[in-house]
Amino acid sequence: MDELLASCARYALRRPRTSITFEYTMLKGVNDHPEHARQLVKLMRRLPAKVNLIPFNPFIGTRFERSDEAVIRA
């Protein structure tokens, strides 16, 4: 993770008007709590970045579930 964020920071320095987009798939009970959002913000606070929250799309055989709509919005 450190290497990825360092690469993003170097990229942002070379492209000052560029915003980096992170995709974050939300999994019910795994990474959808307010504390996870705070950790994500802390990781990215020094980058010109935005986050797309992606609700998980369950499929047959997966053990993961989609986060509730209210949790995603919060």
Biopython code that builds the backbone (N, CA, C, O; Angstrom):
import numpy as np
from Bio.PDB.StructureBuilder import StructureBuilder

atoms = [
    (1, "MET", "N", (0.825, -1.186, 0.000)),
    (1, "MET", "CA", (0.000, 0.000, 0.000)),
    (1, "MET", "C", (0.876, 1.258, 0.000)),
    (1, "MET", "O", (0.589, 2.231, -0.698)),
    (2, "ASP", "N", (1.944, 1.216, 0.794)),
    (2, "ASP", "CA", (2.849, 2.369, 0.841)),
    (2, "ASP", "C", (3.457, 2.659, -0.532)),
    (2, "ASP", "O", (3.569, 3.813, -0.944)),
    (3, "GLU", "N", (3.843, 1.599, -1.227)),
    (3, "GLU", "CA", (4.442, 1.763, -2.547)),
    (3, "GLU", "C", (3.431, 2.357, -3.540)),
    (3, "GLU", "O", (3.776, 3.225, -4.341)),
    (4, "LEU", "N", (2.203, 1.886, -3.478)),
    (4, "LEU", "CA", (1.160, 2.407, -4.347)),
    (4, "LEU", "C", (0.919, 3.890, -4.093)),
    (4, "LEU", "O", (0.867, 4.680, -5.036)),
    (5, "LEU", "N", (0.771, 4.275, -2.826)),
    (5, "LEU", "CA", (0.504, 5.672, -2.499)),
    (5, "LEU", "C", (1.683, 6.565, -2.856)),
    (5, "LEU", "O", (1.493, 7.703, -3.285)),
    (6, "ALA", "N", (2.899, 6.058, -2.681)),
    (6, "ALA", "CA", (4.084, 6.832, -3.080)),
    (6, "ALA", "C", (4.098, 7.047, -4.592)),
    (6, "ALA", "O", (4.438, 8.132, -5.064)),
    (7, "SER", "N", (3.733, 6.025, -5.344)),
    (7, "SER", "CA", (3.658, 6.159, -6.805)),
    (7, "SER", "C", (2.595, 7.169, -7.203)),
    (7, "SER", "O", (2.801, 7.966, -8.118)),
    (8, "CYS", "N", (1.466, 7.138, -6.520)),
    (8, "CYS", "CA", (0.398, 8.107, -6.794)),
    (8, "CYS", "C", (0.869, 9.529, -6.506)),
    (8, "CYS", "O", (0.575, 10.446, -7.272)),
    (9, "ALA", "N", (1.590, 9.715, -5.419)),
    (9, "ALA", "CA", (2.098, 11.037, -5.058)),
    (9, "ALA", "C", (3.083, 11.541, -6.121)),
    (9, "ALA", "O", (3.030, 12.707, -6.512)),
    (10, "ARG", "N", (3.975, 10.670, -6.583)),
    (10, "ARG", "CA", (4.927, 11.062, -7.633)),
    (10, "ARG", "C", (4.189, 11.429, -8.912)),
    (10, "ARG", "O", (4.534, 12.408, -9.573)),
    (11, "TYR", "N", (3.191, 10.657, -9.256)),
    (11, "TYR", "CA", (2.398, 10.937, -10.448)),
    (11, "TYR", "C", (1.712, 12.304, -10.329)),
    (11, "TYR", "O", (1.708, 13.089, -11.276)),
    (12, "ALA", "N", (1.143, 12.571, -9.175)),
    (12, "ALA", "CA", (0.440, 13.842, -8.963)),
    (12, "ALA", "C", (1.394, 15.029, -9.068)),
    (12, "ALA", "O", (1.005, 16.090, -9.555)),
    (13, "LEU", "N", (2.623, 14.867, -8.622)),
    (13, "LEU", "CA", (3.612, 15.943, -8.743)),
    (13, "LEU", "C", (3.946, 16.236, -10.201)),
    (13, "LEU", "O", (4.208, 17.383, -10.565)),
    (14, "ARG", "N", (3.937, 15.210, -11.023)),
    (14, "ARG", "CA", (4.245, 15.383, -12.448)),
    (14, "ARG", "C", (3.052, 15.912, -13.249)),
    (14, "ARG", "O", (3.215, 16.503, -14.317)),
    (15, "ARG", "N", (1.877, 15.690, -12.722)),
    (15, "ARG", "CA", (0.645, 16.126, -13.389)),
    (15, "ARG", "C", (-0.202, 16.923, -12.395)),
    (15, "ARG", "O", (-1.177, 16.405, -11.851)),
    (16, "PRO", "N", (0.170, 18.174, -12.163)),
    (16, "PRO", "CA", (-0.445, 18.957, -11.080)),
    (16, "PRO", "C", (-1.967, 19.136, -11.160)),
    (16, "PRO", "O", (-2.609, 19.314, -10.125)),
    (17, "ARG", "N", (-2.541, 19.096, -12.321)),
    (17, "ARG", "CA", (-3.991, 19.304, -12.438)),
    (17, "ARG", "C", (-4.766, 17.994, -12.501)),
    (17, "ARG", "O", (-5.969, 17.988, -12.765)),
    (18, "THR", "N", (-4.090, 16.912, -12.264)),
    (18, "THR", "CA", (-4.705, 15.597, -12.376)),
    (18, "THR", "C", (-5.274, 15.139, -11.039)),
    (18, "THR", "O", (-4.659, 15.325, -9.989)),
    (19, "SER", "N", (-6.440, 14.547, -11.095)),
    (19, "SER", "CA", (-7.036, 13.927, -9.920)),
    (19, "SER", "C", (-6.931, 12.411, -10.085)),
    (19, "SER", "O", (-7.175, 11.878, -11.168)),
    (20, "ILE", "N", (-6.572, 11.735, -9.021)),
    (20, "ILE", "CA", (-6.447, 10.283, -9.046)),
    (20, "ILE", "C", (-7.740, 9.689, -8.501)),
    (20, "ILE", "O", (-8.212, 10.087, -7.436)),
    (21, "THR", "N", (-8.302, 8.751, -9.225)),
    (21, "THR", "CA", (-9.548, 8.117, -8.810)),
    (21, "THR", "C", (-9.259, 6.733, -8.243)),
    (21, "THR", "O", (-8.594, 5.912, -8.875)),
    (22, "PHE", "N", (-9.766, 6.494, -7.056)),
    (22, "PHE", "CA", (-9.665, 5.186, -6.419)),
    (22, "PHE", "C", (-11.034, 4.532, -6.451)),
    (22, "PHE", "O", (-12.047, 5.187, -6.208)),
    (23, "GLU", "N", (-11.063, 3.265, -6.746)),
    (23, "GLU", "CA", (-12.298, 2.488, -6.755)),
    (23, "GLU", "C", (-12.313, 1.646, -5.482)),
    (23, "GLU", "O", (-11.341, 0.953, -5.184)),
    (24, "TYR", "N", (-13.410, 1.702, -4.731)),
    (24, "TYR", "CA", (-13.507, 1.030, -3.434)),
    (24, "TYR", "C", (-14.785, 0.209, -3.405)),
    (24, "TYR", "O", (-15.881, 0.760, -3.309)),
    (25, "THR", "N", (-14.646, -1.096, -3.488)),
    (25, "THR", "CA", (-15.811, -1.981, -3.460)),
    (25, "THR", "C", (-16.199, -2.250, -2.010)),
    (25, "THR", "O", (-15.394, -2.739, -1.218)),
    (26, "MET", "N", (-17.430, -1.927, -1.683)),
    (26, "MET", "CA", (-17.912, -2.057, -0.314)),
    (26, "MET", "C", (-18.516, -3.441, -0.082)),
    (26, "MET", "O", (-19.399, -3.889, -0.813)),
    (27, "LEU", "N", (-18.012, -4.100, 0.956)),
    (27, "LEU", "CA", (-18.467, -5.437, 1.318)),
    (27, "LEU", "C", (-19.117, -5.374, 2.699)),
    (27, "LEU", "O", (-18.508, -4.898, 3.657)),
    (28, "LYS", "N", (-20.341, -5.849, 2.793)),
    (28, "LYS", "CA", (-21.101, -5.797, 4.030)),
    (28, "LYS", "C", (-20.333, -6.454, 5.175)),
    (28, "LYS", "O", (-19.952, -7.622, 5.100)),
    (29, "GLY", "N", (-20.115, -5.669, 6.244)),
    (29, "GLY", "CA", (-19.464, -6.178, 7.436)),
    (29, "GLY", "C", (-17.962, -6.381, 7.315)),
    (29, "GLY", "O", (-17.319, -6.806, 8.274)),
    (30, "VAL", "N", (-17.396, -6.087, 6.155)),
    (30, "VAL", "CA", (-15.961, -6.283, 5.943)),
    (30, "VAL", "C", (-15.224, -4.944, 5.910)),
    (30, "VAL", "O", (-14.239, -4.754, 6.622)),
    (31, "ASN", "N", (-15.709, -4.016, 5.078)),
    (31, "ASN", "CA", (-15.014, -2.739, 4.929)),
    (31, "ASN", "C", (-15.989, -1.568, 4.763)),
    (31, "ASN", "O", (-15.685, -0.596, 4.072)),
    (32, "ASP", "N", (-17.143, -1.667, 5.389)),
    (32, "ASP", "CA", (-18.170, -0.639, 5.190)),
    (32, "ASP", "C", (-18.545, 0.127, 6.460)),
    (32, "ASP", "O", (-19.627, 0.711, 6.536)),
    (33, "HIS", "N", (-17.676, 0.128, 7.434)),
    (33, "HIS", "CA", (-17.944, 0.855, 8.680)),
    (33, "HIS", "C", (-17.358, 2.269, 8.619)),
    (33, "HIS", "O", (-16.419, 2.506, 7.859)),
    (34, "PRO", "N", (-17.886, 3.200, 9.393)),
    (34, "PRO", "CA", (-17.340, 4.562, 9.396)),
    (34, "PRO", "C", (-15.828, 4.609, 9.659)),
    (34, "PRO", "O", (-15.133, 5.458, 9.101)),
    (35, "GLU", "N", (-15.325, 3.723, 10.486)),
    (35, "GLU", "CA", (-13.883, 3.706, 10.751)),
    (35, "GLU", "C", (-13.093, 3.381, 9.480)),
    (35, "GLU", "O", (-11.996, 3.905, 9.290)),
    (36, "HIS", "N", (-13.624, 2.544, 8.627)),
    (36, "HIS", "CA", (-12.953, 2.236, 7.364)),
    (36, "HIS", "C", (-12.897, 3.480, 6.479)),
    (36, "HIS", "O", (-11.888, 3.725, 5.817)),
    (37, "ALA", "N", (-13.965, 4.257, 6.465)),
    (37, "ALA", "CA", (-13.981, 5.495, 5.682)),
    (37, "ALA", "C", (-12.925, 6.465, 6.214)),
    (37, "ALA", "O", (-12.223, 7.107, 5.432)),
    (38, "ARG", "N", (-12.811, 6.571, 7.526)),
    (38, "ARG", "CA", (-11.800, 7.459, 8.114)),
    (38, "ARG", "C", (-10.391, 6.996, 7.746)),
    (38, "ARG", "O", (-9.526, 7.818, 7.444)),
    (39, "GLN", "N", (-10.160, 5.698, 7.769)),
    (39, "GLN", "CA", (-8.839, 5.168, 7.388)),
    (39, "GLN", "C", (-8.536, 5.463, 5.919)),
    (39, "GLN", "O", (-7.401, 5.789, 5.569)),
    (40, "LEU", "N", (-9.535, 5.350, 5.075)),
    (40, "LEU", "CA", (-9.357, 5.632, 3.660)),
    (40, "LEU", "C", (-8.999, 7.102, 3.447)),
    (40, "LEU", "O", (-8.099, 7.421, 2.672)),
    (41, "VAL", "N", (-9.697, 7.977, 4.128)),
    (41, "VAL", "CA", (-9.405, 9.410, 4.032)),
    (41, "VAL", "C", (-7.982, 9.691, 4.509)),
    (41, "VAL", "O", (-7.254, 10.459, 3.880)),
    (42, "LYS", "N", (-7.593, 9.079, 5.604)),
    (42, "LYS", "CA", (-6.249, 9.282, 6.142)),
    (42, "LYS", "C", (-5.176, 8.846, 5.134)),
    (42, "LYS", "O", (-4.160, 9.523, 4.980)),
    (43, "LEU", "N", (-5.397, 7.731, 4.456)),
    (43, "LEU", "CA", (-4.443, 7.255, 3.461)),
    (43, "LEU", "C", (-4.293, 8.223, 2.288)),
    (43, "LEU", "O", (-3.198, 8.393, 1.751)),
    (44, "MET", "N", (-5.392, 8.850, 1.899)),
    (44, "MET", "CA", (-5.397, 9.645, 0.679)),
    (44, "MET", "C", (-5.338, 11.143, 0.897)),
    (44, "MET", "O", (-5.383, 11.899, -0.074)),
    (45, "ARG", "N", (-5.239, 11.594, 2.122)),
    (45, "ARG", "CA", (-5.380, 13.028, 2.382)),
    (45, "ARG", "C", (-4.327, 13.892, 1.711)),
    (45, "ARG", "O", (-4.568, 15.081, 1.500)),
    (46, "ARG", "N", (-3.187, 13.351, 1.371)),
    (46, "ARG", "CA", (-2.135, 14.157, 0.748)),
    (46, "ARG", "C", (-2.143, 14.051, -0.782)),
    (46, "ARG", "O", (-1.239, 14.549, -1.453)),
    (47, "LEU", "N", (-3.150, 13.411, -1.309)),
    (47, "LEU", "CA", (-3.235, 13.225, -2.756)),
    (47, "LEU", "C", (-4.421, 13.997, -3.329)),
    (47, "LEU", "O", (-5.438, 14.174, -2.659)),
    (48, "PRO", "N", (-4.282, 14.454, -4.571)),
    (48, "PRO", "CA", (-5.452, 15.039, -5.241)),
    (48, "PRO", "C", (-6.325, 13.886, -5.748)),
    (48, "PRO", "O", (-6.217, 13.467, -6.900)),
    (49, "ALA", "N", (-7.171, 13.396, -4.882)),
    (49, "ALA", "CA", (-7.866, 12.151, -5.191)),
    (49, "ALA", "C", (-9.358, 12.228, -4.918)),
    (49, "ALA", "O", (-9.845, 13.082, -4.177)),
    (50, "LYS", "N", (-10.050, 11.310, -5.544)),
    (50, "LYS", "CA", (-11.465, 11.096, -5.253)),
    (50, "LYS", "C", (-11.683, 9.592, -5.179)),
    (50, "LYS", "O", (-10.871, 8.804, -5.663)),
    (51, "VAL", "N", (-12.800, 9.209, -4.562)),
    (51, "VAL", "CA", (-13.102, 7.795, -4.381)),
    (51, "VAL", "C", (-14.479, 7.498, -4.964)),
    (51, "VAL", "O", (-15.448, 8.208, -4.699)),
    (52, "ASN", "N", (-14.546, 6.453, -5.750)),
    (52, "ASN", "CA", (-15.823, 5.924, -6.203)),
    (52, "ASN", "C", (-16.166, 4.743, -5.305)),
    (52, "ASN", "O", (-15.439, 3.751, -5.252)),
    (53, "LEU", "N", (-17.275, 4.865, -4.607)),
    (53, "LEU", "CA", (-17.750, 3.757, -3.783)),
    (53, "LEU", "C", (-18.576, 2.829, -4.667)),
    (53, "LEU", "O", (-19.535, 3.255, -5.311)),
    (54, "ILE", "N", (-18.196, 1.572, -4.687)),
    (54, "ILE", "CA", (-18.862, 0.606, -5.545)),
    (54, "ILE", "C", (-19.542, -0.449, -4.681)),
    (54, "ILE", "O", (-18.865, -1.217, -3.997)),
    (55, "PRO", "N", (-20.872, -0.496, -4.702)),
    (55, "PRO", "CA", (-21.554, -1.563, -3.976)),
    (55, "PRO", "C", (-21.202, -2.914, -4.602)),
    (55, "PRO", "O", (-21.203, -3.063, -5.823)),
    (56, "PHE", "N", (-20.910, -3.869, -3.766)),
    (56, "PHE", "CA", (-20.569, -5.212, -4.235)),
    (56, "PHE", "C", (-21.768, -5.835, -4.934)),
    (56, "PHE", "O", (-22.896, -5.723, -4.455)),
    (57, "ASN", "N", (-21.531, -6.481, -6.050)),
    (57, "ASN", "CA", (-22.573, -7.209, -6.758)),
    (57, "ASN", "C", (-22.380, -8.693, -6.484)),
    (57, "ASN", "O", (-21.502, -9.328, -7.070)),
    (58, "PRO", "N", (-23.203, -9.250, -5.591)),
    (58, "PRO", "CA", (-23.035, -10.658, -5.222)),
    (58, "PRO", "C", (-23.250, -11.592, -6.412)),
    (58, "PRO", "O", (-23.956, -11.271, -7.368)),
    (59, "PHE", "N", (-22.627, -12.734, -6.315)),
    (59, "PHE", "CA", (-22.770, -13.758, -7.334)),
    (59, "PHE", "C", (-22.822, -15.114, -6.638)),
    (59, "PHE", "O", (-22.418, -15.240, -5.482)),
    (60, "ILE", "N", (-23.303, -16.092, -7.319)),
    (60, "ILE", "CA", (-23.449, -17.437, -6.748)),
    (60, "ILE", "C", (-22.084, -17.956, -6.308)),
    (60, "ILE", "O", (-21.113, -17.918, -7.064)),
    (61, "GLY", "N", (-22.034, -18.438, -5.077)),
    (61, "GLY", "CA", (-20.811, -19.017, -4.553)),
    (61, "GLY", "C", (-19.949, -18.073, -3.730)),
    (61, "GLY", "O", (-18.978, -18.509, -3.112)),
    (62, "THR", "N", (-20.287, -16.783, -3.710)),
    (62, "THR", "CA", (-19.484, -15.843, -2.922)),
    (62, "THR", "C", (-19.936, -15.843, -1.469)),
    (62, "THR", "O", (-21.097, -16.120, -1.167)),
    (63, "ARG", "N", (-19.024, -15.535, -0.591)),
    (63, "ARG", "CA", (-19.383, -15.424, 0.825)),
    (63, "ARG", "C", (-19.645, -13.972, 1.207)),
    (63, "ARG", "O", (-20.050, -13.692, 2.336)),
    (64, "PHE", "N", (-19.422, -13.054, 0.284)),
    (64, "PHE", "CA", (-19.597, -11.632, 0.567)),
    (64, "PHE", "C", (-21.004, -11.172, 0.208)),
    (64, "PHE", "O", (-21.684, -11.768, -0.627)),
    (65, "GLU", "N", (-21.419, -10.083, 0.871)),
    (65, "GLU", "CA", (-22.732, -9.507, 0.613)),
    (65, "GLU", "C", (-22.590, -8.029, 0.311)),
    (65, "GLU", "O", (-21.593, -7.397, 0.662)),
    (66, "ARG", "N", (-23.606, -7.489, -0.346)),
    (66, "ARG", "CA", (-23.653, -6.069, -0.657)),
    (66, "ARG", "C", (-23.981, -5.291, 0.621)),
    (66, "ARG", "O", (-24.836, -5.702, 1.407)),
    (67, "SER", "N", (-23.295, -4.169, 0.817)),
    (67, "SER", "CA", (-23.606, -3.293, 1.949)),
    (67, "SER", "C", (-25.005, -2.723, 1.769)),
    (67, "SER", "O", (-25.465, -2.526, 0.645)),
    (68, "ASP", "N", (-25.675, -2.460, 2.879)),
    (68, "ASP", "CA", (-26.997, -1.852, 2.820)),
    (68, "ASP", "C", (-26.897, -0.442, 2.244)),
    (68, "ASP", "O", (-25.887, 0.235, 2.438)),
    (69, "GLU", "N", (-27.922, 0.000, 1.546)),
    (69, "GLU", "CA", (-27.926, 1.320, 0.907)),
    (69, "GLU", "C", (-27.653, 2.438, 1.914)),
    (69, "GLU", "O", (-26.906, 3.371, 1.617)),
    (70, "ALA", "N", (-28.250, 2.349, 3.095)),
    (70, "ALA", "CA", (-28.027, 3.383, 4.127)),
    (70, "ALA", "C", (-26.571, 3.422, 4.575)),
    (70, "ALA", "O", (-26.031, 4.496, 4.841)),
    (71, "VAL", "N", (-25.944, 2.275, 4.659)),
    (71, "VAL", "CA", (-24.526, 2.211, 5.059)),
    (71, "VAL", "C", (-23.654, 2.829, 3.971)),
    (71, "VAL", "O", (-22.710, 3.557, 4.277)),
    (72, "ILE", "N", (-23.955, 2.551, 2.730)),
    (72, "ILE", "CA", (-23.191, 3.123, 1.613)),
    (72, "ILE", "C", (-23.304, 4.643, 1.630)),
    (72, "ILE", "O", (-22.301, 5.344, 1.495)),
    (73, "ARG", "N", (-24.503, 5.145, 1.793)),
    (73, "ARG", "CA", (-24.711, 6.596, 1.796)),
    (73, "ARG", "C", (-24.064, 7.286, 2.988)),
    (73, "ARG", "O", (-23.583, 8.414, 2.879)),
    (74, "ALA", "N", (-24.056, 6.598, 4.126)),
    (74, "ALA", "CA", (-23.424, 7.185, 5.327)),
    (74, "ALA", "C", (-21.930, 7.324, 5.118)),
    (74, "ALA", "O", (-21.223, 7.795, 6.009)),
]
sb = StructureBuilder()
sb.init_structure("model")
sb.init_model(0)
sb.init_chain("A")
sb.init_seg("    ")
for serial, (resi, resn, name, xyz) in enumerate(atoms, 1):
    if name == "N":
        sb.init_residue(resn, " ", resi, " ")
    sb.init_atom(name, np.array(xyz, "f"), 0.0, 1.0, " ", f" {name:<3s}", serial, name[0])
structure = sb.get_structure()
